[in-house]
């Protein structure tokens, strides 16, 4: 199979367009069950009625784990914002509506968010044991829910195709508290633009009726979990400030691709 160059590449996989299908080929360092594990999450989302690319096959390509799925032609909302920043509020509002729809889905078959976050916090290297213990106690005290949470929800994981918007990249999905999912999105946006992060949070609170405090109380836990991912473009010092609830600095307003 001659796949040529990937159309996208990340920490866990390379994405190829081949014969009008998307082929996601996983990297060698991942567990042998990674492709089936991710596909199961995406199927849960698809079968719930959300606009999600359909999984066609979980297979191997040149000896590597792979998922083959339908190709959704279009641009991401992130690309559309980058083309015209005047549209940022309307596209963020569109994304909030979609994220709220995701959170209406009960996802009892997925891994509980609490277990996932606990595993991530325990895996953070160089974090004081006492701080970890405090964070784990905080996590234990948080409200448990079993709502579908995307885990990496942002404008670059939403593809606008004609009048529909499809949600992609379900690898981090879990069953948990939607407020934690919103907090994760806020922290991702704050990496690139404080203004975008604050606008997103304002829009979500207006539509959901939640207070900012209800969402941001998750910040220490979510930031600690993010530290475990060792994302090359992320600033660990920025995340550490959330752990101790300090005021964090304003980030650049340049809108670029999130990991």
Secondary structure, DSSP 8 states (H G I E B T S, - for coil): ----S-SEE-SSEEEEEETTEEEEEE-TTS-TTHHHHHHHHHHHHHHTT--B--EEEEEEETTEEEEEEE---SEEHHHHHHH-GGGHHHHHHHHHHHHHHHTTSB-TTS-BHHHHHHHHHHH-TT--HHHHHHHHHHHHHS----EEE-SS-SGGGEEEETTEEEE---TT-EEE-HHHHHHHHHHHHHHH-HHHHHHHHHHHHHHH---HHHHHTTHHHHHHHHHTT--TTS-HHHHHHHHTT--------------
